[in-house]
């Protein structure tokens, strides 16, 4: 019996030993305050394996017993948990007051809805202030609102926001009631039942919204507008007798300080007048994440912030891998148009070749980081640092990273460093602080100089620019920046632009830099988006497999009365540019998909959008109708190798075979729904149907292969817009 026990114990030890080195799938949920926390970064320490929690706080990752999972989220204490025998690890995150500048306010333990005007803060509504029999507002807030410290009971009532640094040895919070500055004593005397909401802002956001007065935090109180005559009279008297109550204050950040290039939507064109449609591909998707930010914040989306092609190309589609020598496959589909009756929709999709990670060329990366004063808020430099760490975790030992920063001047803060020395790179990121003006031109000069000095032949040479786009010193105008970046792209160094921030975000400059610099462009609004763009889709966004990719399509006037390209307004080219190798166009990354949609008015269809033109004497073309009668169009593609100067051409004929929208592929249905939503946001005059319910229904039909939940998230955005 003793031998059997010893044998069993030995077998158990052997099983445990073998299990220790085997990789398994770890799943779990991350919560904060009892609620799911999406966007939490989950990394297997000292590896490149990483993921993030989905909208429900769930995650899944491969790890071995004994390895350490690191859970991190901006403003939360980082947690490290060793993988044991269990395959389920649930985590509760806690706030970190020293770094959390945008707090989530709860009252009496009850989560409240977001305030549309202050995106990262929570609002305490009146029913929570009066939920218990509290004699005044300050006692209602005391101990119930994270980060607020209150001493009650005297005219010297003191309210401070814990964790904020004092710049004038007086760390009292600014108190604003109905846009008037008041004392804590006045706040104490307010009737809780008269208060509609109380919003607490900490640190950088308080300063961003209220200037120097808000550096120690701001408590913003709004009373009901329909108070009784008696209550209104008492409130007016209270504010009038308060010496500070004579002073009015308004937020200093104006949303329209964000810059967007205006453009006119592509019109319908008669192929008899303009036979060729030519444009550059666009793999950027910054417009979609920016739109998502506006909608999630309850704000109206600026019309010119909507670039439909970037919305479509945010999503991945199920196109086949290329099977020939070319770096991408071509996929076309012809169907009914969902938003205009009797119109048709033509989809053209490209699928880039997916190169395995171990087969990727070595990288020579230069991080160009904006540390100017405009980056001094939680959703800028702090988020930028965490984003770049996601990128650092993807690097191999053969990859090298240098780091250039710019504010009033530009400087090299990290010489080229192997991707194996991750902690060294992360330490350099952690040491960055914001302050000063924005010498964007000088920073670009130094970054490209550094990249060129360490250029890797046949490698991935790239500058990664991270900024809010607020270039205000040096090469400041859009034209100056365009000229500078066009000159730099001749060096063979590619460019990736990462945009951050809100309020003074300069989308126009970021788009120019990406378009003219052999680059791509993303807007990073959350760590979840950083994990997508710099983590999961790292190869596609930072490794080019083809550059200067152009598309030219010739429509057959026998079947096409009019056509228009959906989006790509800023990427249109002249017909003669197609064969001109000196003309710049977009790059295609490893595994990237690119989708373009054409709306077509077939011959013989009556449409209010078709502009009839008189028959011209010399424009009549005698065509062999029998030879081309089955062709809808001919599409051509040109591309160069990443290090090449001469383009290669591909040609494909599209047959005149149309199906119904119901029988269309999931890819066409979903891409059409995204385009439809973009046209609705732009208030397009070329769309007859704009009901969100119809857009949602089509998106639901096309929602497939959505393991990351991005398509489901899109549907929720559609639901939020009337």
N, C-alpha and C positions, 0 to 999 in steps of 0.2 A: 504493500500500500504506500509506503514511504517513497519507493522508487517511482510509483505512478504520480504522486504529488510533485516530486522533483522534476519528472519528465514534463508534466503539465505546466509547471512554473517556467521551465526552460522554453517550452513552445510559446508561452505568453510573452516572455521577454524577447524571443526572436521576432514575433509578430509586431511587438511595439517597436523594435529596432528597425524592421523593414518599413513600418508605417511612418517612422520619423523622416525618412528620406523621400517618401512618395508625395507627389503633388495631388491635392484634392480641391474640390470646390467649396469655398466658404461663402455662406450667405447670411444675411441678417438685416436688421432694420436699425436706422439711426434716428433718434428722437431728441427733441429739445423742448422742455416745458410740457411734456406729454404729447406733443404733436410731431408728425413726421418732418424730417429736415432734408429737403432735396439739395443736391449740389455739393454734398460733403465729399472731399477728396479722400480716397482710400488707397493707400500705397503699401506694397510689400517692401519693407525697409531694405535698402541696399540692393534693390532690383529695379527694373523698368516696368514691372507689372503694376498697373494702376487702373482705377475705375472711379466712378462717383455714384452717389445715391440718386435714384430716380425721383419722380414727383411724389411718390409715396414713401420716400425714405429708405427704400430697399436697395441692396447692392449684392453683387456676386463677383467673386474673384478667386483665381487659382493661387493656392499657397501650400506650403509644406508644414507639417507639425514641427514646432520649434521656431518657425519664422515669426517676424513681428509685423503686425498690421498697424499702420499709422493713420489715424483719422484726424483730418484737419479741416477747418472752416474759418474764414475770416471773422474775427471777433469772438471766436470760441477757443477754449483751452484745447491744445492738441492732446490726443490720447494715443497711447501705444499699448497694444494688447498682443500677447504671445499666443499663437495658434496651438491649441491643445488637442485633445481627443475629439471634442465636439466639432461638428461641421457648421454649427450655427453660432454666430457672435453678434449679439445685440448691444448697441452702445447708446448711452445717454450723454449728450454734449452739454457743457456748461459755459456760460459767458466768461469772458476775460476782460475785466473792467479797465485794465491798463491800456488795452489796445482797441477796445470796442468803442468807436466814436459815434456810430449810428445805432442806437439801442432800439430794442423792441419793447414797447411799453405794454405792461399788463396791469389791470386793476383788479384787486381782490381775487387774483388767480384766474381771471377770465380773459381769454384771448380776444382781441378786438380787430375790426377790419382796418385795412390800410387806408391812409389818407392819400388821396390822389395827388396832392400838391407836395407831399414830402415822402418820396417813394420808399425810403428804407426805415421809416419810423412808424410807430403804432399810435393810435388815438384812443384815449380813454373817454368814453361817452358818458353822458350824464347819468344814465341808469346804473352805471357801475359806481359812480361817485355817491349816489344816494341809495346803493344797495343795502347798506347797513346804516344804522342810526348814528351817523357821525355829525358832530355839531358844525364842522366847517370843511372847506375844501382841502386845506393843508393836512388835516388829520385823516381825511379820506385817502390822500396820496401817500402819507407817511407809511413806509414799510411795504407799500403795495406796488410802487413803481421802481423798477430796477434802476439803480444808480443815483437815486434822489435821496438826499439826507436833509431832514427837516427838524428844526427845533421849534416847538409851539409855545404859546401861552403868554407872550408879551408883545409889546409894540416892536421889539427887536427881533421878531420872528426871522429866522435865518434859513434860507433854502440854498443848498449848493448841490452840484452834480459831482458825485464821487468819481475819481479817476481822471479828472481834467486838471491840466497844469495851469497854474495861475500866472498871468503875465504882469499883474499889477499888485500882487500880494492881497488881492481881494477876490476870492474865488466864488463869490455869489453869482448865481445864475441870473440872466436877464429874464424879467417877467413881463409878458406882453398880454394885455387884455384888450380885445377888440382893436388891435393895432396901436394901442397906447401903452407906454412903459409905465409900470406901477411898482410899488413896493410889495414885499412879502406880506406886510400887515394888511394892505388892501386885498390881496389875494385871499387872506385868511377870513376877511369879512364878507366875501362873496357868498351868496346862497348857492349851495351845490345844485339845487333843483333848477336854477336859472342858467346853468352852464351846459352848452350843447356838446362841447368837446374840449379836452386838454391834451395838447400834443407836446411831447418832450423831445428836444433835439440836443444831442451832445457833441462836444468837440468841434471837428472840422465842419460838420454840416451846419451847426449853429453859426459859425463864423462865415461860412459860405453864403448863408441866407441873410444874416443880419450884420455882417461886417465885424469890426473889432469889438463892438458891444456884445457880440454873441460868442466870444471865444471861450467863455466858461460855461456855455450851455444856455439854452433858451427854453422857457416854459411858455407855450403859446395857448392862451385861453380864448375861447369864442363863446359868447353868450347867445341865447336864442334871440332871434330878431322880432319875435311876436310876444314880448313880455307884456304883462299887464301894465297899465298906466302907473300904478303904485310902484311896482318893481323897477320899471324903467326909470322913474324919478329917483328912486333910492340909488340905482346904479350910476346915474349921471352925477348925482351929488357926491357919491363915493369917489368917482374918478376925478371930479373937479377939485375936491379938497386934497387930493394926493398931488404933491408938488411934481412928482415925476409924471403923474397922469396928464399933465399939460403937454407932454412930449409925445408926438406920434412917430411911429416907426413902420416901415414897410420892408419886405424882403428885397434885397438888392440884386438877386439873380433874376434875370429876365429870360424866359424860355426862348424868345426869338433871337437871342444872341448866338444861337447855334446857326452855323452857315451850311446851306445846301445849294448846290448849283441848280438853277431852274432850267427846265427843258420842255419842249413841246412833244406831246405824244405822237408816235408815228402815224401818219394818215394812210388811208387806202390809196393804192397806186394802180394805174392801168398798165398791164404788161406791154401793151402796144406803144405806150409812151416811155416806159422805163422797164426794159426787158430784164435787167439784172438787179438783184438785191445782194449787196456785199456788206459783210460785217466781221468784226473780230470777236472771237469767243470771249466769254467773261466767266471766270470761276469765283469771283468775289461773292460773298454773301453777307457783307456788313449791313446792307439795307434791311435784311430780314430781322437780324438781332436788334437793330435799332428800333424798328417798328414794334417788335415784341416788347421792348422797354417802354415805349410810349403807351401801348395798350395796357400793359400790366400796371402802369402807374395811373391809369384812368385819365390819360391826357389825349387830346386830339392829335392825330398823326399829321405832321406837315406834309402837304401834297408832294413837295419836291424831295422829301426823304424817301419816297417810294420809288425804287427801281425794280420793276417787275422781274427782270431776268435774274437779279440777285436773290429775290424771294424764291423763284423756281429752283435755282441751283444750290440753295441751302440744303435741299433734300437729295438723297441718293436714290437712284432708280436701278431696276433690275435688268441692266443691259449686259449682253454677253461679252466675255473677254475677247480681244483680237486674236485671230487665228493665223495671221500672216505676218509679214515683215514690218507692217506699219504699227505705230505705237498705240493706236486706238481703233475700235470698231465703230461702224456707222449703223445707226438704227433709225428707221423712219416708220411713221404710222399716220394714216389719213382717216378722219372721222368727222362726225357732226360737231358743230360748235355749240356748247351749252348755253351761252349767253345771248346769242343772236340767232333767231330762227332762220333756217334755210342756208345759213353760212356753214362753212367747213373749217376744220382745224387740222393743220399739218404739224406733226411733231418730228423734230430731227434731234437725235440723241447720240452723243459720243461717249464711249467708255474707254478710259485710259488703261493701259496695261498695268497690272498690279505686280510690282517688283517686291520679292521677299526682302525683309529687313536686312538679313545678312548679306544680300547681294547689292545693297545700296552703296553708292560711292561714298568715300569719306567726306565729311562736311567741314567747311571752314566758315564758321558763323561769327558775325560781329553783332552783339546786342547793342543797339543805339537807343538809349533810354533818356527820356525827357524828365529831368528832375527840377524843372522850373517851378516857380511859385504857384502857377495854375494847376499843378499836379498835387497840391497839398490838400487832398480830401480822401476819404476812405475808399471811394469807388475809382480812384485813380492810382496813385503810386502804391499804396498797400495792396490793392487788387493786382496791379501790374507785377509786383514782386512775386506774389503767389502764382500768377499765371506763368511767369518765366520759369518757376521751379518745376511746373508740369513739363515744360519743354526740356529742361535739364535732365529730367528723369528718363527721357527717351534716348539720350546720347550714349554712344559707345566709346571705347577707349581710343579708337582711331579718329573720332571727331574732335574738333577743337573749337573753343569758344573764347572770344575776346569781348571786352565790355567797354563801351564808350558812353559817357554821360554828357549832357549839355544843359546849361542854365544860362547864366550870364556869359559863360565861356564853355568850351568843350574840352574834355580830358579823357585819357585812357586810364580806367580804374582797374582793369584786369587784362594782363597780356594774354596771348593765346594759351589756353589751358585745356588739357585733355579732358574728354567727357568722362573719363574714369574718376577724375578728381571732383566729384559732384559737390562735396561739402565746401571745397574752396570756392567754387562758383556761387553756391548758395550764400556763403558768408559775404561775398562781395555784394550780392543783391540785398542782403539784410542791412548792410551798412549805408545804403542809399537814403538820403533825406532830400526833401523838396525845399526850394527857395531860389529867388532871383528871377531874372528875365529869361527870354527864350531865344538863344542863339541857334536856331534850327539849321541854318545854312552851314555854320561852322561845324556843327555836329555831324552833318551828312558828309562834309569834306573829310573829316578825320576818320569816320567809320569806313568809307570807301577806300581811303588811303591804307588803313589797317588791313582791310580785306585783300587789297591788291598786293601788299607786301608779303602776305602769307598765302597767296593764290595756289590752289591745288589743281593741277592739270587733270582734266577729266573728272574733277570732283564737284561737290555741291558748294559753290561759293555764294554766300548770301548775307545781306544785311537785314537784321530783324529790327525794325523801327517801332518803338512803343511810345505813344504820346496821345495827348488830347487834340493834337493838330494845331495848337495855338502858337504858330511861328510869328513872333512879333519883333524880332531883332535880326538884322542881317538881311538875307534874301527873303523878304517878307511877302511880296505879292505873289499871287498864284502863278503869274507868268514867269517871274524870277525862279520860283521853285520848279516849274515845268522845264525851263531851260537847263537848270542845274542838273536835274535828275535825268534828263535825256542825254546829257553829256556823260554822266556817270555810268549809264547802262552799257556804253560802248566798252567798258572794262571787262565785260563778261560776268559781272557780279549781279545776281538777282536780288530782288527786294520783296520783303514781306512787311506789310504795315498792320500794326495792331492799334486800334483806337479805343480810348477809355474816356469815361466821364460823361457829364451831362451839364446843361446850363450854358456852357460856352464852347461846346464841342464843335470842331471845325471839320465837318464831313467833306466839304468841298476840297480842302487841301489834301486830305488823306486819299481821296479818290484820284486826284491828279497824280500824286506820287506813285500810287500803285499802277495806274494806267500807263504812265510814261516810263516807268522804271523796270520793265520786265518783271512785274510783281503781282501780288495778290493782296487782298485787304479784308480784314475782319474787324468787327466791333465786339469788344469783350465787355459784356455787362455784368457777368457773374463768373464765379469760379467754375460753375458747371459748363459755361460756354468755353472757358479756357481749356477744360478737360476734353471737350469735343474737338476744338480746332487744333490745339497743340498736343493733345494726347492721342485720342482714338484716330483722328484723321491727320496725324503728324506727317505721314509719308506723302499724302496727296498735296498737302499745303506747303511743304518745304523741300520737296524733291521734284524738279521738273523733268518730264520725259519728252516734251516737245515744246517749242516756243514759236511765237509769231504764227499762231494757228488762225487761219482765215476761212470763212465760208462764203461761197458765192452760189446763188441759186437762180436758175432761169426757168420761168414759168411758161407753160404752153398756153397761148391765148385762145386755143381751141376749147380749153376747159376752164380757164381762169379769166374771169371778167375783171376782178380787182384782187389785190392782196395787201396785207400789211404785216410787218414784223412786230410781235408783241414784246415790248421792251427793247433793250440794246440801243436806245437812242444815243447814248454817249459812245457807242462802239461802232457806229456806221462808218463805212469806208466808201470811197469813190470806186466805180467799176474798174478803173485802170490801176487802182492800188493792189488789186488781188495778185497780179503777177509781178509786182514791184517788190523785190526783196529788201529794199531799203525802208519800206513802211513797217512800222512796229505793229504788233498785235498781241493777243493774250497767250499765256503759257498754260500748259496742261500738266498736272501733277500725276504721280503714281497712283493709280486706282481712282482718279477723279472721274466724275461724270459731268457732262455739259448738255443742257437741254435748251432748245429754242423752239418756239411755237409761231406759226404763221396762221393768221385768220384769212380765209379765202371766200370770196363771193364767186360761186361758180357761174359759168356762162349761162345766160337765159334766166337767171334768178333776179327778181325785182327786189331791190334793197334801198332803203333811204340813205345808206352810206355810200352808195356807188355814184361816183361823179362821172357822168357821161361826157365824152369828148367828141367833137365833130370828126368825121373821117377826113384825114389829110391826104392830099393827092399823092405824095411821095412815100407815105408810111405803110401803104398796103404791101404786105409781104406774101408772095405766093409760096405756100407751104405744101409739101407732099403729105396730105392728110392721112393717107393710108399708112405711110411709114411711121408717123409719130402719133397716130390717133390714140394709142393706148397709154401715152406718157403724160403724166401731170406736170412733171418738172425734171430738170437735171441739176443735181447739186454737186459742186466741186469743193474740195478742201485743199489747202496748202499749209504746210508746216515745215519747220526746220528742227534739226536735232539741237539739243540744249547748247552745244558748243559749235554749231554749224552756221554757215552764212548763206547757203544755197537751199532753196525750198524744194520740197517734193509735193507732187500733186496727186490727188485721188479723185475719182469720178464715180458717181452712182446715179442711176436713173430711178425715178419714183413713178410707179404705175398709178394710173387713175382709177384706183379701187378704194372706195370709201365704205366705212361701216357706220353703224349707229353708235352713239355715245355709250349706250348700255352694253354693247358688245365689245367696246374698246378695252385695251389692256388696263390693268391697275395703274401702271405708270402714266398713261395718258390721262386717265381720270383724275389722278391726284395732282399732276402738274397743271392740268387745266383748272382745277379748283383753286390752286395757289395763285395762278395768273388772274383768275376771275376776282379773287379777293383783293389782289393788288390793284386791279382796274377799279374796283369799288372804292378803295381807299384814295385813289387819285381822282375819284369822281369823274371817270372817263365819260366823255360825251358820245363815245362810239359803242356803248353797251346799253342794251335795252332792258335786261334783267339784272337786278342788283340785290335781290333778297338774300340775306345771310342764311336763311333756312335752306335755300336751294344750293348755295355754295357748300354748306355743311353736308348736305345729303350726298353730293358728288364726292366730296373728300372722304366720307365714310365708305363709299363704294370702292374707292381706290386705296384705302388704308390697308397696306399689307407690309409684311416684313418690317415691323416697327418695334424691334426689341429695345431700342433706346427711348422710345416714347415721344420722339420729336413730332411725328405726324399727329399723335393724339393731342399734343400741346398746341399744334396749329389749329386743330378743330376747336379747342377751347378759346383761342384768340378770335376765331370767327364768331363764336357764340357771344363774345363780349362786345362786338360792334354791331349796332343796330343798322 
